[in-house]
Amino acid sequence: MEKIVMLLIPVLLLFVLMRVIMLPIRVIWKLFVNSACGFVCLWLLNWISGFTGILFPVNTVTTLIAGFLGLPGIGLLALVQMLL
């Protein structure tokens, strides 16, 4: 029984350690995917800007806003673009 417990403790510690390490990786991956989607949306909107007349600058801040907030974020960017 002692041998089983001696093997079980390091396995459980390794499991807990892997869970702690994987959490920030998931957050970083989600940030990357959302930013990529925001970049694609801004690129498509700039591609059709001849019809709409609104040109969005594609940089880190606008990409993150479009990625995090989605369609409301793009609307917010359009509102800021019109006010400035």
DRENTORKOL-3810 file (N, C-alpha, C; in nm, 4 decimals):
REM DRENTORKOL-3810
@n.u->0.0821; n.v->-0.1193; n.w->0.0000; ca.u->0.0000; ca.v->0.0000; ca.w->0.0000; c.u->0.0867; c.v->0.1259; c.w->0.0000
@n.u->0.1982; n.v->0.1202; n.w->0.0731; ca.u->0.2876; ca.v->0.2367; ca.w->0.0776; c.u->0.3466; c.v->0.2668; c.w->-0.0592
@n.u->0.3762; n.v->0.1632; n.w->-0.1359; ca.u->0.4334; ca.v->0.1832; ca.w->-0.2686; c.u->0.3341; c.v->0.2523; c.w->-0.3615
@n.u->0.2086; n.v->0.2170; n.w->-0.3486; ca.u->0.1055; ca.v->0.2790; ca.w->-0.4318; c.u->0.0928; c.v->0.4272; c.w->-0.3965
@n.u->0.0925; n.v->0.4586; n.w->-0.2687; ca.u->0.0828; ca.v->0.5975; ca.w->-0.2236; c.u->0.2070; c.v->0.6753; c.w->-0.2678
@n.u->0.3234; n.v->0.6107; n.w->-0.2582; ca.u->0.4485; ca.v->0.6773; ca.w->-0.2990; c.u->0.4493; c.v->0.7074; c.w->-0.4487
@n.u->0.3835; n.v->0.6273; n.w->-0.5287; ca.u->0.3732; ca.v->0.6523; ca.w->-0.6721; c.u->0.2597; c.v->0.7485; c.w->-0.7046
@n.u->0.1554; n.v->0.7441; n.w->-0.6263; ca.u->0.0380; ca.v->0.8265; ca.w->-0.6525; c.u->0.0627; c.v->0.9751; c.w->-0.6247
@n.u->0.1387; n.v->1.0070; n.w->-0.5226; ca.u->0.1638; ca.v->1.1469; ca.w->-0.4869; c.u->0.2377; c.v->1.2219; c.w->-0.5972
@n.u->0.3490; n.v->1.1704; n.w->-0.6528; ca.u->0.4139; ca.v->1.2442; ca.w->-0.7621; c.u->0.3266; c.v->1.2556; c.w->-0.8870
@n.u->0.2468; n.v->1.1531; n.w->-0.9147; ca.u->0.1579; ca.v->1.1592; ca.w->-1.0301; c.u->0.0537; c.v->1.2684; c.w->-1.0106
@n.u->-0.0030; n.v->1.2790; n.w->-0.8931; ca.u->-0.1006; ca.v->1.3841; ca.w->-0.8649; c.u->-0.0366; c.v->1.5230; c.w->-0.8684
@n.u->0.0844; n.v->1.5353; n.w->-0.8160; ca.u->0.1549; ca.v->1.6631; ca.w->-0.8214; c.u->0.1854; c.v->1.7030; c.w->-0.9656
@n.u->0.2232; n.v->1.6069; n.w->-1.0477; ca.u->0.2489; ca.v->1.6340; ca.w->-1.1887; c.u->0.1210; c.v->1.6771; c.w->-1.2593
@n.u->0.0108; n.v->1.6129; n.w->-1.2265; ca.u->-0.1182; ca.v->1.6499; ca.w->-1.2847; c.u->-0.1568; c.v->1.7926; c.w->-1.2479
@n.u->-0.1421; n.v->1.8280; n.w->-1.1218; ca.u->-0.1748; ca.v->1.9639; ca.w->-1.0761; c.u->-0.0824; c.v->2.0655; c.w->-1.1432
@n.u->0.0451; n.v->2.0332; n.w->-1.1537; ca.u->0.1407; ca.v->2.1235; ca.w->-1.2185; c.u->0.1057; c.v->2.1456; c.w->-1.3659
@n.u->0.0670; n.v->2.0405; n.w->-1.4342; ca.u->0.0288; ca.v->2.0539; ca.w->-1.5752; c.u->-0.0975; c.v->2.1391; c.w->-1.5909
@n.u->-0.1912; n.v->2.1253; n.w->-1.4997; ca.u->-0.3126; ca.v->2.2078; ca.w->-1.5056; c.u->-0.2800; c.v->2.3553; c.w->-1.4846
@n.u->-0.1876; n.v->2.3842; n.w->-1.3941; ca.u->-0.1482; ca.v->2.5224; ca.w->-1.3670; c.u->-0.0743; c.v->2.5812; c.w->-1.4869
@n.u->0.0081; n.v->2.5024; n.w->-1.5522; ca.u->0.0838; ca.v->2.5500; ca.w->-1.6679; c.u->-0.0065; c.v->2.5685; c.w->-1.7894
@n.u->-0.1041; n.v->2.4815; n.w->-1.8089; ca.u->-0.1893; ca.v->2.4868; ca.w->-1.9274; c.u->-0.2864; c.v->2.6045; c.w->-1.9261
@n.u->-0.3228; n.v->2.6561; n.w->-1.8109; ca.u->-0.4177; ca.v->2.7665; ca.w->-1.8048; c.u->-0.3669; c.v->2.8912; c.w->-1.8759
@n.u->-0.2435; n.v->2.9394; n.w->-1.8493; ca.u->-0.1968; ca.v->3.0566; ca.w->-1.9227; c.u->-0.1795; c.v->3.0298; c.w->-2.0722
@n.u->-0.1456; n.v->2.9066; n.w->-2.1090; ca.u->-0.1307; ca.v->2.8747; ca.w->-2.2511; c.u->-0.2655; c.v->2.8857; c.w->-2.3210
@n.u->-0.3724; n.v->2.8429; n.w->-2.2562; ca.u->-0.5059; ca.v->2.8560; ca.w->-2.3143; c.u->-0.5436; c.v->3.0024; c.w->-2.3315
@n.u->-0.5114; n.v->3.0847; n.w->-2.2346; ca.u->-0.5435; ca.v->3.2273; ca.w->-2.2426; c.u->-0.4656; c.v->3.2923; c.w->-2.3570
@n.u->-0.3383; n.v->3.2601; n.w->-2.3687; ca.u->-0.2560; ca.v->3.3149; ca.w->-2.4769; c.u->-0.3069; c.v->3.2665; c.w->-2.6113
@n.u->-0.3443; n.v->3.1394; n.w->-2.6218; ca.u->-0.3968; ca.v->3.0864; ca.w->-2.7480; c.u->-0.5274; c.v->3.1559; c.w->-2.7852
@n.u->-0.6158; n.v->3.1767; n.w->-2.6880; ca.u->-0.7426; ca.v->3.2447; ca.w->-2.7162; c.u->-0.7178; c.v->3.3892; c.w->-2.7603
@n.u->-0.6228; n.v->3.4561; n.w->-2.6968; ca.u->-0.5860; ca.v->3.5911; ca.w->-2.7371; c.u->-0.5352; c.v->3.5924; c.w->-2.8805
@n.u->-0.4533; n.v->3.4948; n.w->-2.9159; ca.u->-0.4002; ca.v->3.4864; ca.w->-3.0519; c.u->-0.5106; c.v->3.4623; c.w->-3.1543
@n.u->-0.6003; n.v->3.3701; n.w->-3.1264; ca.u->-0.7084; ca.v->3.3381; ca.w->-3.2205; c.u->-0.8026; c.v->3.4572; c.w->-3.2361
@n.u->-0.8399; n.v->3.5218; n.w->-3.1257; ca.u->-0.9281; ca.v->3.6383; ca.w->-3.1338; c.u->-0.8614; c.v->3.7529; c.w->-3.2083
@n.u->-0.7324; n.v->3.7728; n.w->-3.1877; ca.u->-0.6615; ca.v->3.8786; ca.w->-3.2586; c.u->-0.6547; c.v->3.8489; c.w->-3.4076
@n.u->-0.6350; n.v->3.7229; n.w->-3.4429; ca.u->-0.6317; ca.v->3.6854; ca.w->-3.5851; c.u->-0.7676; c.v->3.7092; c.w->-3.6497
@n.u->-0.8743; n.v->3.6758; n.w->-3.5795; ca.u->-1.0088; ca.v->3.7012; ca.w->-3.6325; c.u->-1.0350; c.v->3.8517; c.w->-3.6457
@n.u->-0.9916; n.v->3.9291; n.w->-3.5492; ca.u->-1.0060; ca.v->4.0744; ca.w->-3.5567; c.u->-0.9278; c.v->4.1331; c.w->-3.6719
@n.u->-0.8073; n.v->4.0809; n.w->-3.6959; ca.u->-0.7262; ca.v->4.1268; ca.w->-3.8084; c.u->-0.7952; c.v->4.0974; c.w->-3.9409
@n.u->-0.8489; n.v->3.9781; n.w->-3.9541; ca.u->-0.9176; ca.v->3.9405; ca.w->-4.0787; c.u->-1.0398; c.v->4.0286; c.w->-4.1004
@n.u->-1.1156; n.v->4.0540; n.w->-3.9954; ca.u->-1.2335; ca.v->4.1413; ca.w->-4.0081; c.u->-1.1947; c.v->4.2820; c.w->-4.0500
@n.u->-1.0907; n.v->4.3366; n.w->-3.9880; ca.u->-1.0470; ca.v->4.4715; ca.w->-4.0254; c.u->-0.9925; c.v->4.4746; c.w->-4.1675
@n.u->-0.9221; n.v->4.3712; n.w->-4.2078; ca.u->-0.8685; ca.v->4.3652; ca.w->-4.3437; c.u->-0.9827; c.v->4.3606; c.w->-4.4448
@n.u->-1.0857; n.v->4.2795; n.w->-4.4166; ca.u->-1.2000; ca.v->4.2722; ca.w->-4.5074; c.u->-1.2748; c.v->4.4051; c.w->-4.5144
@n.u->-1.2905; n.v->4.4713; n.w->-4.4005; ca.u->-1.3581; ca.v->4.6019; ca.w->-4.4012; c.u->-1.2768; c.v->4.7057; c.w->-4.4762
@n.u->-1.1451; n.v->4.7008; n.w->-4.4645; ca.u->-1.0614; ca.v->4.7936; ca.w->-4.5406; c.u->-1.0642; c.v->4.7612; c.w->-4.6893
@n.u->-1.0832; n.v->4.6345; n.w->-4.7220; ca.u->-1.0882; ca.v->4.5932; ca.w->-4.8616; c.u->-1.2136; c.v->4.6488; c.w->-4.9303
@n.u->-1.3237; n.v->4.6584; n.w->-4.8551; ca.u->-1.4469; ca.v->4.7132; ca.w->-4.9120; c.u->-1.4659; c.v->4.8597; c.w->-4.8738
@n.u->-1.3600; n.v->4.9266; n.w->-4.8313; ca.u->-1.3730; ca.v->5.0660; ca.w->-4.7871; c.u->-1.4073; c.v->5.1598; c.w->-4.9015
@n.u->-1.3878; n.v->5.1186; n.w->-5.0248; ca.u->-1.4294; ca.v->5.2014; ca.w->-5.1371; c.u->-1.5795; c.v->5.2212; c.w->-5.1401
@n.u->-1.6534; n.v->5.1233; n.w->-5.0918; ca.u->-1.7991; ca.v->5.1329; ca.w->-5.0878; c.u->-1.8474; c.v->5.2030; c.w->-4.9618
@n.u->-1.7786; n.v->5.1794; n.w->-4.8494; ca.u->-1.8248; ca.v->5.2342; ca.w->-4.7221; c.u->-1.7651; c.v->5.3705; c.w->-4.6905
@n.u->-1.6446; n.v->5.3971; n.w->-4.7363; ca.u->-1.5785; ca.v->5.5231; ca.w->-4.7080; c.u->-1.5084; c.v->5.5279; c.w->-4.5736
@n.u->-1.5124; n.v->5.4206; n.w->-4.4988; ca.u->-1.4472; ca.v->5.4157; ca.w->-4.3679; c.u->-1.3249; c.v->5.3267; c.w->-4.3785
@n.u->-1.2104; n.v->5.3819; n.w->-4.3432; ca.u->-1.0857; ca.v->5.3078; ca.w->-4.3480; c.u->-1.0321; c.v->5.2932; c.w->-4.2058
@n.u->-1.0151; n.v->5.1702; n.w->-4.1618; ca.u->-0.9658; ca.v->5.1428; ca.w->-4.0273; c.u->-0.8154; c.v->5.1209; c.w->-4.0313
@n.u->-0.7406; n.v->5.1840; n.w->-3.9416; ca.u->-0.5978; ca.v->5.1508; ca.w->-3.9332; c.u->-0.5824; c.v->5.0117; c.w->-3.8721
@n.u->-0.4991; n.v->4.9311; n.w->-3.9337; ca.u->-0.4777; ca.v->4.7951; ca.w->-3.8824; c.u->-0.3484; c.v->4.7969; c.w->-3.8022
@n.u->-0.3636; n.v->4.8033; n.w->-3.6702; ca.u->-0.2484; ca.v->4.7970; ca.w->-3.5806; c.u->-0.2851; c.v->4.7091; c.w->-3.4622
@n.u->-0.1974; n.v->4.7003; n.w->-3.3674; ca.u->-0.2178; ca.v->4.6092; ca.w->-3.2543; c.u->-0.3427; c.v->4.6457; c.w->-3.1742
@n.u->-0.3622; n.v->4.7728; n.w->-3.1478; ca.u->-0.4753; ca.v->4.8154; ca.w->-3.0641; c.u->-0.6080; c.v->4.7879; c.w->-3.1337
@n.u->-0.6207; n.v->4.8274; n.w->-3.2589; ca.u->-0.7473; ca.v->4.8060; ca.w->-3.3292; c.u->-0.7740; c.v->4.6568; c.w->-3.3512
@n.u->-0.6691; n.v->4.5805; n.w->-3.3753; ca.u->-0.6864; ca.v->4.4366; ca.w->-3.3924; c.u->-0.7339; c.v->4.3717; c.w->-3.2636
@n.u->-0.6766; n.v->4.4107; n.w->-3.1494; ca.u->-0.7198; ca.v->4.3548; ca.w->-3.0211; c.u->-0.8617; c.v->4.3972; c.w->-2.9860
@n.u->-0.8982; n.v->4.5219; n.w->-3.0169; ca.u->-1.0346; ca.v->4.5685; ca.w->-2.9899; c.u->-1.1341; c.v->4.4892; c.w->-3.0736
@n.u->-1.1042; n.v->4.4732; n.w->-3.2021; ca.u->-1.1941; ca.v->4.3965; ca.w->-3.2889; c.u->-1.1974; c.v->4.2494; c.w->-3.2489
@n.u->-1.0851; n.v->4.1963; n.w->-3.2028; ca.u->-1.0807; ca.v->4.0567; ca.w->-3.1624; c.u->-1.1539; c.v->4.0304; c.w->-3.0324
@n.u->-1.1361; n.v->4.1166; n.w->-2.9330; ca.u->-1.2006; ca.v->4.0966; ca.w->-2.8028; c.u->-1.3494; c.v->4.1277; c.w->-2.8069
@n.u->-1.3848; n.v->4.2387; n.w->-2.8665; ca.u->-1.5238; ca.v->4.2830; ca.w->-2.8606; c.u->-1.6081; c.v->4.2370; c.w->-2.9779
@n.u->-1.5456; n.v->4.1899; n.w->-3.0849; ca.u->-1.6191; ca.v->4.1398; ca.w->-3.2004; c.u->-1.6866; c.v->4.2528; c.w->-3.2771
@n.u->-1.8092; n.v->4.2288; n.w->-3.3198; ca.u->-1.8840; ca.v->4.3265; ca.w->-3.3977; c.u->-1.9086; c.v->4.4567; c.w->-3.3215
@n.u->-1.9418; n.v->4.4544; n.w->-3.1917; ca.u->-1.9534; ca.v->4.5809; ca.w->-3.1197; c.u->-1.8211; c.v->4.6584; c.w->-3.1155
@n.u->-1.7097; n.v->4.5882; n.w->-3.1122; ca.u->-1.5797; ca.v->4.6544; ca.w->-3.1147; c.u->-1.5539; c.v->4.7240; c.w->-3.2470
@n.u->-1.5944; n.v->4.6613; n.w->-3.3555; ca.u->-1.5789; ca.v->4.7239; ca.w->-3.4868; c.u->-1.6714; c.v->4.8449; c.w->-3.4982
@n.u->-1.7909; n.v->4.8324; n.w->-3.4412; ca.u->-1.8818; ca.v->4.9493; ca.w->-3.4372; c.u->-1.8226; c.v->5.0624; c.w->-3.3552
@n.u->-1.7588; n.v->5.0282; n.w->-3.2439; ca.u->-1.6919; ca.v->5.1293; ca.w->-3.1610; c.u->-1.5782; c.v->5.1959; c.w->-3.2368
@n.u->-1.5013; n.v->5.1177; n.w->-3.3106; ca.u->-1.3944; ca.v->5.1751; ca.w->-3.3929; c.u->-1.4502; c.v->5.2678; c.w->-3.5003
@n.u->-1.5632; n.v->5.2291; n.w->-3.5608; ca.u->-1.6259; ca.v->5.3135; ca.w->-3.6616; c.u->-1.6759; c.v->5.4437; c.w->-3.6002
@n.u->-1.7330; n.v->5.4361; n.w->-3.4799; ca.u->-1.7805; ca.v->5.5550; ca.w->-3.4106; c.u->-1.6650; c.v->5.6489; c.w->-3.3784
@n.u->-1.5564; n.v->5.5945; n.w->-3.3285; ca.u->-1.4391; ca.v->5.6767; ca.w->-3.2982; c.u->-1.3818; c.v->5.7375; c.w->-3.4253
@n.u->-1.3818; n.v->5.6592; n.w->-3.5339; ca.u->-1.3318; ca.v->5.7099; ca.w->-3.6633; c.u->-1.4175; c.v->5.8269; c.w->-3.7111
@n.u->-1.5485; n.v->5.8186; n.w->-3.6942; ca.u->-1.6388; ca.v->5.9266; ca.w->-3.7391; c.u->-1.6240; c.v->6.0508; c.w->-3.6519
@n.u->-1.6025; n.v->6.0307; n.w->-3.5199; ca.u->-1.5922; ca.v->6.1453; ca.w->-3.4307; c.u->-1.4580; c.v->6.2186; c.w->-3.4448
@n.u->-1.3550; n.v->6.1478; n.w->-3.4824; ca.u->-1.2249; ca.v->6.2131; ca.w->-3.4979; c.u->-1.2109; c.v->6.2600; c.w->-3.6351
END
